[in-house]
Amino acid sequence: MTADTDAILWPQSDGAPVSCTEKLRVLRENYAEARQVLRDAFEDAVLMGVDEASARRLFAELVETLPSPRHRAAPAAA
């Protein structure tokens, strides 16, 4: 892991930081992977002529509109 991902505090719903080593490992790996994918997509957009501020806004909106896994509808009974 890198120093920047090691320093991130992941707050739980009660405000206390996640402290489980395995959970922190998964969160750090996911963060690093998402960061790289977003970096690549952002660079592609800008190099293809997209306005940098617009690309940042669009990617931020993407994150803001992700559905919560806590509020997913239960699967319909068969």
Summary of the structure (lengths in Angstrom):
residues: 78
radius of gyration: 16.5
end to end distance: 44.3
largest distance: 48.9
contacts: 135
relative contact order: 0.08
helix: 60%
strand: 3%
